[in-house]
Amino acid sequence: MCALDLIREQVAWCDEEGVSILCCPEAILGGLADFSDDPAPFAIRTGNGQLASVLAPLASDRVTCIVGFTELGCDGALYNAAAVFHRGRVGAVYRKVHPAIRRSVYAPGWETPIFHAGRLTFGIVICNDSNYPALAGHIAAGGAAALFIPTNNGLPNGRASLKLNAAARTTDIAIATVNRIWVIRADVAGRNGKLTSFGCSKIVNPEGDVVQEGRLEGPDLLVAHIDIDKPSE
């Protein structure tokens, strides 16, 4: 079953259970271009309607999806991106600002937009971006009550480590408590022969409590009620 089919199943479940936002992992469509010899076949354009067409099976009147993919920009560059897909339309796209710790085929993004779904105001950063506190701070200052972090910690088998999980947990709690916002991280989990991710998906409330956490190396769907109003200082 392809990733789009799996996401569609989760959208249907969320629709039935009254869950309004579904956040998927980084590069859930096609995988990370950094691990591909030829990323062109799974790069998706946003300006010509291609992305909306690809995401059309996920359309829902109730569920907004945050979907990670590789974007082929109008400038010919590749961007590690996440689309906000709302009621059958691509509302906006976030481009990862810090594509990789070492080097990447992705060009860096430069904006940290604020998104809206229903009454929820939120922001997005992707994986390594969460290690740069100024990005989360800017989003929180813009009035966001939640920060979604699509993540892909799939690494070559010999490099995979639970230290990544511990580091992500520390980072997420710090972001939540410093900025007084909800933090929702969605990571891949499992093995595909060459890559391993133990999975560090979690939901952290503004007090720094981990209210939901994914199982190691297994699929999971984490659900929590997010308070619309940011807590007062």
HUZIHU-V787265 format. One line per field, one symbol per residue. ss: DSSP state (H for helix, E for strand, L for the rest). phi: phi as a letter, one per 20 degrees, with the letter a starting at -180 (. if undefined). burial: + if it has 16 or more other C-alpha atoms within 10 Angstrom, else -. A space follows every 50 residues. Layout:
BEGIN
ss: ???
phi: ???
burial: ???
END
This chain:
BEGIN
ss: LLHHHHHHHHHHHHHHHLLLEEELLLLLLLLLHHHLLLHHHHLEELLLLH HHHHHHHHLLLLLEEEEEEEEELLLLLEEEEEEEEELLEEEEEEELLLLL LLLLLLLLLLLLLLEEELLEEEEEEEHHHHHLHHHHHHHHHLLLLEEEEE LLLLEELLLLLHHHHHHHHHHHHHHHHHHLLEEEEELLLEELLLEEELLL LEEELLLLLEEEELLLLLLLLLLLLLLLLLLLL
phi: .fgfffffffffffgfemeecdddfglfennfffddfbfgfdfdedednf ffffegfefbfddeddcebeeeffeneececcdedclncefacddgedgb fdbbfeefebdcfddccmeedbcccdlggfedgffffffffenfebcecf ccefcggfdfbfffffffffffffffffdlcfccdddfbpccodcccfnc faccefeneeebbffflcfbcecbedffeffff
burial: ---+--++-+++-++---+++++++++++++++-----+--+++++---- ++--++-+++-+++++++++++-----+++++++++++++-+++++++++ ---+++++---++++-+--++++++++++++---++-+++--++++++++ +++++---------+--++-+++++++-+++++++++++-+---++++++ ++++++++-+-+++++---++++--+---+---
END
